[in-house]
Amino acid sequence: MNNNGALSLLIFALPLLLLGWLFFSQNKRMKQMRDFSSSLDVGDQVVTSSGIFGTVRHLDDTSAWLEIAEGTTVRFDRRAVAMKQADTSTTDAATDAHAGDAPTDDAPGATPGSQQNGQ
């Protein structure tokens, strides 16, 4: 009889522990997102949750204006900014050094680096 009571207590306690853990982890995740959003600053290079790369040009309480191309600024909800970009100065230098090595395809509809007509 004592063994049956312990089993029923375990069956009752496990879902409560799971709900408590889910609540705790959700609150922790929300706090991390609030801290990240408040740490954004003008000039930061960021990536949105949809994968758009840009530079923060203006911030207010709910929005971030990102420059995604020269002269093109797009307004995003601050919650859509997913992360800051890694330091790109070293990768840009490496990309510029190898830019002359790759052949260019000027054919319409060609993807970069693809070969047209078996060339």
N, CA, C and O atoms as CSV, one atom per row, in Angstrom:
chain,resi,resn,atom,element,x,y,z
A,1,MET,N,N,0.822,-1.180,0.000
A,1,MET,CA,C,0.000,0.000,0.000
A,1,MET,C,C,0.871,1.250,0.000
A,1,MET,O,O,0.537,2.232,-0.663
A,2,ASN,N,N,1.982,1.230,0.732
A,2,ASN,CA,C,2.888,2.361,0.808
A,2,ASN,C,C,3.542,2.624,-0.552
A,2,ASN,O,O,3.767,3.774,-0.929
A,3,ASN,N,N,3.840,1.560,-1.275
A,3,ASN,CA,C,4.454,1.675,-2.586
A,3,ASN,C,C,3.493,2.324,-3.580
A,3,ASN,O,O,3.929,3.092,-4.437
A,4,ASN,N,N,2.200,2.034,-3.483
A,4,ASN,CA,C,1.193,2.596,-4.368
A,4,ASN,C,C,1.047,4.103,-4.139
A,4,ASN,O,O,0.849,4.848,-5.099
A,5,GLY,N,N,1.140,4.566,-2.895
A,5,GLY,CA,C,1.047,5.990,-2.585
A,5,GLY,C,C,2.227,6.771,-3.133
A,5,GLY,O,O,2.059,7.895,-3.606
A,6,ALA,N,N,3.409,6.196,-3.076
A,6,ALA,CA,C,4.598,6.858,-3.609
A,6,ALA,C,C,4.507,6.987,-5.127
A,6,ALA,O,O,4.927,7.996,-5.694
A,7,LEU,N,N,3.958,5.962,-5.786
A,7,LEU,CA,C,3.807,6.000,-7.236
A,7,LEU,C,C,2.810,7.067,-7.652
A,7,LEU,O,O,3.054,7.784,-8.622
A,8,SER,N,N,1.687,7.191,-6.942
A,8,SER,CA,C,0.702,8.210,-7.292
A,8,SER,C,C,1.252,9.612,-7.031
A,8,SER,O,O,0.950,10.543,-7.778
A,9,LEU,N,N,2.058,9.770,-5.976
A,9,LEU,CA,C,2.688,11.066,-5.714
A,9,LEU,C,C,3.666,11.416,-6.832
A,9,LEU,O,O,3.743,12.572,-7.247
A,10,LEU,N,N,4.402,10.441,-7.315
A,10,LEU,CA,C,5.342,10.656,-8.403
A,10,LEU,C,C,4.603,11.042,-9.688
A,10,LEU,O,O,5.038,11.938,-10.411
A,11,ILE,N,N,3.507,10.377,-9.964
A,11,ILE,CA,C,2.716,10.682,-11.161
A,11,ILE,C,C,2.143,12.092,-11.077
A,11,ILE,O,O,2.026,12.764,-12.102
A,12,PHE,N,N,1.788,12.551,-9.895
A,12,PHE,CA,C,1.259,13.898,-9.707
A,12,PHE,C,C,2.381,14.945,-9.748
A,12,PHE,O,O,2.178,16.033,-10.286
A,13,ALA,N,N,3.554,14.638,-9.191
A,13,ALA,CA,C,4.632,15.617,-9.055
A,13,ALA,C,C,5.395,15.851,-10.363
A,13,ALA,O,O,5.835,16.974,-10.609
A,14,LEU,N,N,5.565,14.838,-11.200
A,14,LEU,CA,C,6.341,14.998,-12.423
A,14,LEU,C,C,5.766,16.052,-13.374
A,14,LEU,O,O,6.528,16.884,-13.866
A,15,PRO,N,N,4.457,16.058,-13.658
A,15,PRO,CA,C,3.941,17.125,-14.524
A,15,PRO,C,C,4.112,18.516,-13.914
A,15,PRO,O,O,4.360,19.480,-14.638
A,16,LEU,N,N,3.983,18.628,-12.592
A,16,LEU,CA,C,4.185,19.924,-11.950
A,16,LEU,C,C,5.634,20.384,-12.077
A,16,LEU,O,O,5.894,21.563,-12.315
A,17,LEU,N,N,6.570,19.462,-11.921
A,17,LEU,CA,C,7.976,19.807,-12.092
A,17,LEU,C,C,8.272,20.220,-13.535
A,17,LEU,O,O,9.033,21.160,-13.765
A,18,LEU,N,N,7.683,19.532,-14.495
A,18,LEU,CA,C,7.869,19.871,-15.900
A,18,LEU,C,C,7.326,21.264,-16.191
A,18,LEU,O,O,7.993,22.056,-16.856
A,19,LEU,N,N,6.135,21.573,-15.708
A,19,LEU,CA,C,5.556,22.903,-15.914
A,19,LEU,C,C,6.418,23.982,-15.265
A,19,LEU,O,O,6.618,25.045,-15.853
A,20,GLY,N,N,6.926,23.728,-14.075
A,20,GLY,CA,C,7.804,24.684,-13.409
A,20,GLY,C,C,9.072,24.924,-14.197
A,20,GLY,O,O,9.521,26.063,-14.322
A,21,TRP,N,N,9.659,23.858,-14.733
A,21,TRP,CA,C,10.878,23.993,-15.525
A,21,TRP,C,C,10.604,24.774,-16.811
A,21,TRP,O,O,11.407,25.621,-17.202
A,22,LEU,N,N,9.463,24.492,-17.478
A,22,LEU,CA,C,9.111,25.223,-18.694
A,22,LEU,C,C,8.914,26.712,-18.409
A,22,LEU,O,O,9.365,27.558,-19.181
A,23,PHE,N,N,8.248,27.028,-17.313
A,23,PHE,CA,C,8.022,28.413,-16.928
A,23,PHE,C,C,9.353,29.110,-16.659
A,23,PHE,O,O,9.565,30.230,-17.125
A,24,PHE,N,N,10.242,28.475,-15.923
A,24,PHE,CA,C,11.543,29.043,-15.606
A,24,PHE,C,C,12.377,29.281,-16.862
A,24,PHE,O,O,12.977,30.346,-17.010
A,25,SER,N,N,12.423,28.309,-17.766
A,25,SER,CA,C,13.244,28.454,-18.971
A,25,SER,C,C,12.672,29.521,-19.908
A,25,SER,O,O,13.430,30.232,-20.568
A,26,GLN,N,N,11.353,29.638,-19.972
A,26,GLN,CA,C,10.733,30.675,-20.799
A,26,GLN,C,C,11.060,32.061,-20.249
A,26,GLN,O,O,11.381,32.967,-21.017
A,27,ASN,N,N,10.982,32.237,-18.935
A,27,ASN,CA,C,11.317,33.521,-18.330
A,27,ASN,C,C,12.783,33.873,-18.564
A,27,ASN,O,O,13.109,35.034,-18.813
A,28,LYS,N,N,13.662,32.889,-18.486
A,28,LYS,CA,C,15.084,33.111,-18.721
A,28,LYS,C,C,15.315,33.552,-20.172
A,28,LYS,O,O,16.082,34.481,-20.425
A,29,ARG,N,N,14.655,32.888,-21.115
A,29,ARG,CA,C,14.787,33.239,-22.529
A,29,ARG,C,C,14.273,34.655,-22.797
A,29,ARG,O,O,14.895,35.409,-23.544
A,30,MET,N,N,13.142,35.016,-22.190
A,30,MET,CA,C,12.580,36.355,-22.371
A,30,MET,C,C,13.529,37.418,-21.802
A,30,MET,O,O,13.697,38.478,-22.405
A,31,LYS,N,N,14.140,37.147,-20.668
A,31,LYS,CA,C,15.081,38.093,-20.069
A,31,LYS,C,C,16.298,38.276,-20.977
A,31,LYS,O,O,16.780,39.397,-21.135
A,32,GLN,N,N,16.800,37.194,-21.573
A,32,GLN,CA,C,17.931,37.300,-22.484
A,32,GLN,C,C,17.570,38.144,-23.703
A,32,GLN,O,O,18.386,38.948,-24.154
A,33,MET,N,N,16.366,37.976,-24.243
A,33,MET,CA,C,15.932,38.755,-25.395
A,33,MET,C,C,15.785,40.231,-25.039
A,33,MET,O,O,16.165,41.094,-25.830
A,34,ARG,N,N,15.237,40.537,-23.852
A,34,ARG,CA,C,15.117,41.935,-23.421
A,34,ARG,C,C,16.494,42.566,-23.255
A,34,ARG,O,O,16.712,43.706,-23.666
A,35,ASP,N,N,17.417,41.830,-22.657
A,35,ASP,CA,C,18.776,42.350,-22.473
A,35,ASP,C,C,19.455,42.601,-23.815
A,35,ASP,O,O,20.128,43.616,-23.992
A,36,PHE,N,N,19.281,41.678,-24.762
A,36,PHE,CA,C,19.881,41.851,-26.088
A,36,PHE,C,C,19.278,43.059,-26.788
A,36,PHE,O,O,20.002,43.873,-27.362
A,37,SER,N,N,17.962,43.177,-26.742
A,37,SER,CA,C,17.291,44.283,-27.411
A,37,SER,C,C,17.712,45.628,-26.830
A,37,SER,O,O,17.862,46.603,-27.565
A,38,SER,N,N,17.899,45.683,-25.534
A,38,SER,CA,C,18.313,46.945,-24.918
A,38,SER,C,C,19.790,47.241,-25.169
A,38,SER,O,O,20.210,48.390,-25.036
A,39,SER,N,N,20.587,46.235,-25.529
A,39,SER,CA,C,22.009,46.461,-25.784
A,39,SER,C,C,22.278,46.911,-27.220
A,39,SER,O,O,23.410,47.267,-27.547
A,40,LEU,N,N,21.257,46.902,-28.084
A,40,LEU,CA,C,21.457,47.354,-29.456
A,40,LEU,C,C,21.822,48.831,-29.469
A,40,LEU,O,O,21.341,49.611,-28.647
A,41,ASP,N,N,22.683,49.204,-30.419
A,41,ASP,CA,C,23.109,50.585,-30.518
A,41,ASP,C,C,23.227,50.944,-31.998
A,41,ASP,O,O,23.423,50.074,-32.846
A,42,VAL,N,N,23.107,52.226,-32.291
A,42,VAL,CA,C,23.246,52.699,-33.666
A,42,VAL,C,C,24.646,52.360,-34.163
A,42,VAL,O,O,25.634,52.600,-33.469
A,43,GLY,N,N,24.725,51.802,-35.366
A,43,GLY,CA,C,25.997,51.405,-35.955
A,43,GLY,C,C,26.294,49.923,-35.828
A,43,GLY,O,O,27.213,49.421,-36.475
A,44,ASP,N,N,25.527,49.208,-35.001
A,44,ASP,CA,C,25.741,47.758,-34.865
A,44,ASP,C,C,25.351,47.051,-36.152
A,44,ASP,O,O,24.355,47.400,-36.784
A,45,GLN,N,N,26.137,46.063,-36.534
A,45,GLN,CA,C,25.789,45.230,-37.675
A,45,GLN,C,C,25.047,44.019,-37.136
A,45,GLN,O,O,25.565,43.298,-36.283
A,46,VAL,N,N,23.826,43.791,-37.636
A,46,VAL,CA,C,22.943,42.775,-37.078
A,46,VAL,C,C,22.364,41.896,-38.170
A,46,VAL,O,O,22.478,42.185,-39.361
A,47,VAL,N,N,21.734,40.806,-37.724
A,47,VAL,CA,C,21.006,39.892,-38.598
A,47,VAL,C,C,19.597,39.759,-38.019
A,47,VAL,O,O,19.436,39.570,-36.813
A,48,THR,N,N,18.579,39.856,-38.872
A,48,THR,CA,C,17.204,39.701,-38.399
A,48,THR,C,C,16.840,38.229,-38.328
A,48,THR,O,O,17.580,37.374,-38.813
A,49,SER,N,N,15.705,37.937,-37.725
A,49,SER,CA,C,15.256,36.549,-37.620
A,49,SER,C,C,14.920,35.954,-38.976
A,49,SER,O,O,14.872,34.732,-39.117
A,50,SER,N,N,14.684,36.803,-39.988
A,50,SER,CA,C,14.422,36.297,-41.332
A,50,SER,C,C,15.685,36.198,-42.173
A,50,SER,O,O,15.626,35.816,-43.342
A,51,GLY,N,N,16.845,36.545,-41.578
A,51,GLY,CA,C,18.120,36.363,-42.265
A,51,GLY,C,C,18.605,37.566,-43.037
A,51,GLY,O,O,19.507,37.435,-43.865
A,52,ILE,N,N,18.037,38.742,-42.795
A,52,ILE,CA,C,18.468,39.949,-43.493
A,52,ILE,C,C,19.596,40.600,-42.698
A,52,ILE,O,O,19.468,40.836,-41.496
A,53,PHE,N,N,20.697,40.886,-43.382
A,53,PHE,CA,C,21.853,41.536,-42.766
A,53,PHE,C,C,21.702,43.039,-42.931
A,53,PHE,O,O,21.260,43.509,-43.980
A,54,GLY,N,N,22.063,43.791,-41.906
A,54,GLY,CA,C,21.971,45.239,-42.003
A,54,GLY,C,C,22.721,45.928,-40.886
A,54,GLY,O,O,23.249,45.291,-39.974
A,55,THR,N,N,22.756,47.245,-40.978
A,55,THR,CA,C,23.397,48.089,-39.981
A,55,THR,C,C,22.330,48.960,-39.343
A,55,THR,O,O,21.533,49.578,-40.050
A,56,VAL,N,N,22.303,49.018,-38.020
A,56,VAL,CA,C,21.304,49.809,-37.300
A,56,VAL,C,C,21.587,51.286,-37.549
A,56,VAL,O,O,22.690,51.765,-37.285
A,57,ARG,N,N,20.578,52.013,-38.064
A,57,ARG,CA,C,20.719,53.440,-38.336
A,57,ARG,C,C,19.922,54.296,-37.362
A,57,ARG,O,O,20.284,55.447,-37.119
A,58,HIS,N,N,18.837,53.754,-36.796
A,58,HIS,CA,C,18.013,54.506,-35.843
A,58,HIS,C,C,17.271,53.503,-34.969
A,58,HIS,O,O,16.887,52.430,-35.435
A,59,LEU,N,N,17.071,53.851,-33.706
A,59,LEU,CA,C,16.350,53.000,-32.761
A,59,LEU,C,C,15.319,53.827,-32.009
A,59,LEU,O,O,15.560,54.991,-31.691
A,60,ASP,N,N,14.176,53.227,-31.728
A,60,ASP,CA,C,13.245,53.785,-30.760
A,60,ASP,C,C,12.755,52.635,-29.884
A,60,ASP,O,O,13.332,51.549,-29.922
A,61,ASP,N,N,11.707,52.853,-29.102
A,61,ASP,CA,C,11.269,51.833,-28.143
A,61,ASP,C,C,10.832,50.535,-28.798
A,61,ASP,O,O,11.067,49.464,-28.240
A,62,THR,N,N,10.202,50.597,-29.970
A,62,THR,CA,C,9.644,49.395,-30.587
A,62,THR,C,C,10.234,49.041,-31.944
A,62,THR,O,O,10.035,47.924,-32.423
A,63,SER,N,N,10.962,49.970,-32.582
A,63,SER,CA,C,11.431,49.743,-33.942
A,63,SER,C,C,12.931,49.952,-34.064
A,63,SER,O,O,13.561,50.650,-33.269
A,64,ALA,N,N,13.475,49.315,-35.098
A,64,ALA,CA,C,14.868,49.514,-35.471
A,64,ALA,C,C,14.904,49.730,-36.977
A,64,ALA,O,O,14.325,48.953,-37.736
A,65,TRP,N,N,15.585,50.787,-37.407
A,65,TRP,CA,C,15.736,51.053,-38.824
A,65,TRP,C,C,17.091,50.514,-39.237
A,65,TRP,O,O,18.125,50.939,-38.722
A,66,LEU,N,N,17.076,49.564,-40.180
A,66,LEU,CA,C,18.303,48.919,-40.638
A,66,LEU,C,C,18.603,49.334,-42.066
A,66,LEU,O,O,17.725,49.334,-42.928
A,67,GLU,N,N,19.857,49.686,-42.301
A,67,GLU,CA,C,20.304,49.960,-43.661
A,67,GLU,C,C,20.786,48.631,-44.231
A,67,GLU,O,O,21.801,48.088,-43.794
A,68,ILE,N,N,20.041,48.109,-45.220
A,68,ILE,CA,C,20.360,46.793,-45.777
A,68,ILE,C,C,21.180,46.887,-47.060
A,68,ILE,O,O,21.797,45.908,-47.482
A,69,ALA,N,N,21.184,48.053,-47.672
A,69,ALA,CA,C,22.016,48.341,-48.837
A,69,ALA,C,C,22.261,49.843,-48.810
A,69,ALA,O,O,21.572,50.576,-48.100
A,70,GLU,N,N,23.228,50.296,-49.574
A,70,GLU,CA,C,23.547,51.716,-49.558
A,70,GLU,C,C,22.331,52.529,-49.987
A,70,GLU,O,O,21.852,52.397,-51.113
A,71,GLY,N,N,21.839,53.363,-49.089
A,71,GLY,CA,C,20.679,54.204,-49.369
A,71,GLY,C,C,19.336,53.522,-49.157
A,71,GLY,O,O,18.299,54.143,-49.390
A,72,THR,N,N,19.318,52.261,-48.720
A,72,THR,CA,C,18.068,51.528,-48.497
A,72,THR,C,C,17.928,51.220,-47.017
A,72,THR,O,O,18.658,50.393,-46.469
A,73,THR,N,N,16.969,51.904,-46.369
A,73,THR,CA,C,16.732,51.705,-44.947
A,73,THR,C,C,15.349,51.103,-44.763
A,73,THR,O,O,14.371,51.580,-45.339
A,74,VAL,N,N,15.276,50.057,-43.961
A,74,VAL,CA,C,14.031,49.325,-43.734
A,74,VAL,C,C,13.726,49.343,-42.232
A,74,VAL,O,O,14.629,49.217,-41.405
A,75,ARG,N,N,12.458,49.499,-41.895
A,75,ARG,CA,C,12.040,49.525,-40.492
A,75,ARG,C,C,11.638,48.114,-40.062
A,75,ARG,O,O,10.860,47.447,-40.745
A,76,PHE,N,N,12.176,47.663,-38.922
A,76,PHE,CA,C,11.867,46.354,-38.353
A,76,PHE,C,C,11.392,46.521,-36.923
A,76,PHE,O,O,11.750,47.487,-36.250
A,77,ASP,N,N,10.597,45.592,-36.466
A,77,ASP,CA,C,10.290,45.498,-35.048
A,77,ASP,C,C,11.574,45.087,-34.344
A,77,ASP,O,O,12.317,44.244,-34.847
A,78,ARG,N,N,11.840,45.677,-33.178
A,78,ARG,CA,C,13.094,45.367,-32.471
A,78,ARG,C,C,13.202,43.887,-32.135
A,78,ARG,O,O,14.303,43.344,-32.052
A,79,ARG,N,N,12.049,43.229,-31.940
A,79,ARG,CA,C,12.078,41.800,-31.611
A,79,ARG,C,C,12.527,40.953,-32.779
A,79,ARG,O,O,12.893,39.794,-32.586
A,80,ALA,N,N,12.510,41.503,-34.010
A,80,ALA,CA,C,12.924,40.751,-35.192
A,80,ALA,C,C,14.439,40.725,-35.356
A,80,ALA,O,O,14.958,39.929,-36.139
A,81,VAL,N,N,15.153,41.578,-34.636
A,81,VAL,CA,C,16.613,41.559,-34.702
A,81,VAL,C,C,17.089,40.388,-33.852
A,81,VAL,O,O,16.919,40.381,-32.632
A,82,ALA,N,N,17.687,39.397,-34.511
A,82,ALA,CA,C,18.019,38.148,-33.830
A,82,ALA,C,C,19.391,38.165,-33.182
A,82,ALA,O,O,19.547,37.672,-32.065
A,83,MET,N,N,20.398,38.725,-33.862
A,83,MET,CA,C,21.743,38.687,-33.302
A,83,MET,C,C,22.614,39.738,-33.961
A,83,MET,O,O,22.304,40.254,-35.035
A,84,LYS,N,N,23.715,40.039,-33.283
A,84,LYS,CA,C,24.710,40.927,-33.863
A,84,LYS,C,C,25.624,40.101,-34.743
A,84,LYS,O,O,25.902,38.937,-34.456
A,85,GLN,N,N,26.091,40.723,-35.828
A,85,GLN,CA,C,27.016,40.039,-36.724
A,85,GLN,C,C,28.363,39.896,-36.064
A,85,GLN,O,O,28.756,40.719,-35.236
A,86,ALA,N,N,29.064,38.849,-36.433
A,86,ALA,CA,C,30.441,38.668,-35.967
A,86,ALA,C,C,31.305,39.727,-36.623
A,86,ALA,O,O,30.870,40.378,-37.573
A,87,ASP,N,N,32.510,39.906,-36.138
A,87,ASP,CA,C,33.433,40.890,-36.700
A,87,ASP,C,C,33.670,40.553,-38.164
A,87,ASP,O,O,34.197,39.486,-38.482
A,88,THR,N,N,33.281,41.465,-39.058
A,88,THR,CA,C,33.358,41.195,-40.493
A,88,THR,C,C,34.586,41.797,-41.136
A,88,THR,O,O,34.791,41.610,-42.335
A,89,SER,N,N,35.413,42.510,-40.392
A,89,SER,CA,C,36.574,43.157,-41.007
A,89,SER,C,C,37.563,42.129,-41.557
A,89,SER,O,O,38.160,42.361,-42.608
A,90,THR,N,N,37.747,41.009,-40.876
A,90,THR,CA,C,38.683,39.995,-41.366
A,90,THR,C,C,38.086,39.214,-42.525
A,90,THR,O,O,38.809,38.851,-43.453
A,91,THR,N,N,36.790,38.945,-42.496
A,91,THR,CA,C,36.183,38.193,-43.594
A,91,THR,C,C,36.056,39.048,-44.838
A,91,THR,O,O,36.170,38.526,-45.947
A,92,ASP,N,N,35.821,40.369,-44.692
A,92,ASP,CA,C,35.743,41.243,-45.858
A,92,ASP,C,C,37.091,41.333,-46.557
A,92,ASP,O,O,37.144,41.344,-47.787
A,93,ALA,N,N,38.177,41.397,-45.800
A,93,ALA,CA,C,39.511,41.469,-46.387
A,93,ALA,C,C,39.826,40.194,-47.158
A,93,ALA,O,O,40.409,40.256,-48.241
A,94,ALA,N,N,39.452,39.052,-46.621
A,94,ALA,CA,C,39.696,37.781,-47.297
A,94,ALA,C,C,38.843,37.679,-48.559
A,94,ALA,O,O,39.311,37.160,-49.572
A,95,THR,N,N,37.611,38.161,-48.519
A,95,THR,CA,C,36.724,38.131,-49.678
A,95,THR,C,C,37.252,39.045,-50.769
A,95,THR,O,O,37.233,38.676,-51.943
A,96,ASP,N,N,37.729,40.245,-50.400
A,96,ASP,CA,C,38.270,41.174,-51.381
A,96,ASP,C,C,39.524,40.624,-52.040
A,96,ASP,O,O,39.747,40.859,-53.228
A,97,ALA,N,N,40.346,39.897,-51.295
A,97,ALA,CA,C,41.580,39.348,-51.836
A,97,ALA,C,C,41.295,38.275,-52.885
A,97,ALA,O,O,42.053,38.130,-53.844
A,98,HIS,N,N,40.213,37.527,-52.709
A,98,HIS,CA,C,39.876,36.445,-53.639
A,98,HIS,C,C,38.860,36.867,-54.683
A,98,HIS,O,O,38.471,36.043,-55.510
A,99,ALA,N,N,38.417,38.106,-54.680
A,99,ALA,CA,C,37.384,38.538,-55.614
A,99,ALA,C,C,37.875,38.490,-57.052
A,99,ALA,O,O,37.094,38.182,-57.952
A,100,GLY,N,N,39.152,38.786,-57.295
A,100,GLY,CA,C,39.684,38.769,-58.651
A,100,GLY,C,C,39.931,37.367,-59.164
A,100,GLY,O,O,40.094,37.184,-60.370
A,101,ASP,N,N,39.966,36.367,-58.290
A,101,ASP,CA,C,40.256,34.996,-58.697
A,101,ASP,C,C,39.075,34.320,-59.379
A,101,ASP,O,O,39.271,33.470,-60.248
A,102,ALA,N,N,37.855,34.680,-59.003
A,102,ALA,CA,C,36.667,33.985,-59.494
A,102,ALA,C,C,36.224,34.571,-60.828
A,102,ALA,O,O,36.227,35.789,-61.003
A,103,PRO,N,N,35.840,33.701,-61.779
A,103,PRO,CA,C,35.309,34.208,-63.043
A,103,PRO,C,C,33.928,34.807,-62.822
A,103,PRO,O,O,33.195,34.394,-61.923
A,104,THR,N,N,33.580,35.788,-63.655
A,104,THR,CA,C,32.263,36.423,-63.520
A,104,THR,C,C,31.354,35.922,-64.620
A,104,THR,O,O,31.786,35.721,-65.755
A,105,ASP,N,N,30.096,35.723,-64.280
A,105,ASP,CA,C,29.074,35.310,-65.234
A,105,ASP,C,C,28.134,36.482,-65.425
A,105,ASP,O,O,27.445,36.886,-64.488
A,106,ASP,N,N,28.098,37.033,-66.633
A,106,ASP,CA,C,27.212,38.146,-66.910
A,106,ASP,C,C,25.949,37.695,-67.619
A,106,ASP,O,O,25.142,38.533,-68.020
A,107,ALA,N,N,25.756,36.399,-67.784
A,107,ALA,CA,C,24.584,35.897,-68.476
A,107,ALA,C,C,23.347,36.121,-67.626
A,107,ALA,O,O,23.371,35.883,-66.419
A,108,PRO,N,N,22.240,36.587,-68.263
A,108,PRO,CA,C,21.016,36.795,-67.485
A,108,PRO,C,C,20.502,35.476,-66.918
A,108,PRO,O,O,20.493,34.459,-67.612
A,109,GLY,N,N,20.083,35.493,-65.688
A,109,GLY,CA,C,19.525,34.307,-65.051
A,109,GLY,C,C,20.571,33.365,-64.492
A,109,GLY,O,O,20.223,32.339,-63.906
A,110,ALA,N,N,21.844,33.689,-64.659
A,110,ALA,CA,C,22.906,32.824,-64.151
A,110,ALA,C,C,23.105,33.091,-62.673
A,110,ALA,O,O,23.059,34.237,-62.226
A,111,THR,N,N,23.324,32.036,-61.924
A,111,THR,CA,C,23.647,32.212,-60.517
A,111,THR,C,C,25.137,32.450,-60.414
A,111,THR,O,O,25.902,31.950,-61.239
A,112,PRO,N,N,25.562,33.204,-59.417
A,112,PRO,CA,C,27.000,33.473,-59.296
A,112,PRO,C,C,27.809,32.189,-59.157
A,112,PRO,O,O,27.462,31.309,-58.369
A,113,GLY,N,N,28.868,32.090,-59.911
A,113,GLY,CA,C,29.740,30.926,-59.841
A,113,GLY,C,C,29.267,29.738,-60.662
A,113,GLY,O,O,29.959,28.721,-60.710
A,114,SER,N,N,28.101,29.834,-61.315
A,114,SER,CA,C,27.640,28.707,-62.121
A,114,SER,C,C,28.214,28.823,-63.532
A,114,SER,O,O,28.587,29.908,-63.979
A,115,GLN,N,N,28.275,27.706,-64.209
A,115,GLN,CA,C,28.777,27.711,-65.584
A,115,GLN,C,C,27.616,27.539,-66.523
A,115,GLN,O,O,26.744,26.701,-66.297
A,116,GLN,N,N,27.597,28.326,-67.576
A,116,GLN,CA,C,26.548,28.268,-68.572
A,116,GLN,C,C,27.030,27.459,-69.771
A,116,GLN,O,O,28.175,27.605,-70.198
A,117,ASN,N,N,26.184,26.626,-70.305
A,117,ASN,CA,C,26.443,25.839,-71.509
A,117,ASN,C,C,27.721,25.021,-71.423
A,117,ASN,O,O,28.426,24.887,-72.423
A,118,GLY,N,N,28.037,24.476,-70.270
A,118,GLY,CA,C,29.172,23.597,-70.111
A,118,GLY,C,C,30.520,24.269,-70.245
A,118,GLY,O,O,31.516,23.580,-70.466
A,119,GLN,N,N,30.595,25.541,-70.126
A,119,GLN,CA,C,31.860,26.269,-70.293
A,119,GLN,C,C,32.707,26.141,-69.071
A,119,GLN,O,O,33.809,26.687,-69.024
